[in-house]
Amino acid sequence: MHDFRRLSVWQRAREFAVGVDRLTRAFPRRDGGVVGRQLRRALSIPSNIAEGCGKGSRKETIRFLHMATGSAAETESHLIIASDMGFLTPQVREDYLGHAKAIQRMLAKLIANLP
């Protein structure tokens, strides 16, 4: 349907996922990797966008874009919890939450404007 690599929302989601991965590498050992693993699932945001763009119908594309939106919301929750646990400063949390919200808005626009 679309070349996902040309979509600004996919590019932003990819950058976000890479940033989240880098962020979690600095988590303390006491995490045991649990919170970090959950946050690294942000990788599913650009992956679902790409998969949706590879589908043959508008309905299937929208379904995967909705999954990407849900993954972004899930990542928001993990960021808040990681901050509550002291793994993120409030500033870093707010920066990443802003990116997650921007991706969700971009996805909503894309869904609304799909032909």
Secondary structure by P-SEA (a helix, b strand, c coil): cccccccaaaaaaaaaaaaaaaaaccccccccaaaaaaaacccaaaaaaaaaaacccaaaaaaaaaaaaaaaaaaaaaaaaaaaaccccaaaaaaaaaaaaaaaaaaaaaaaacc
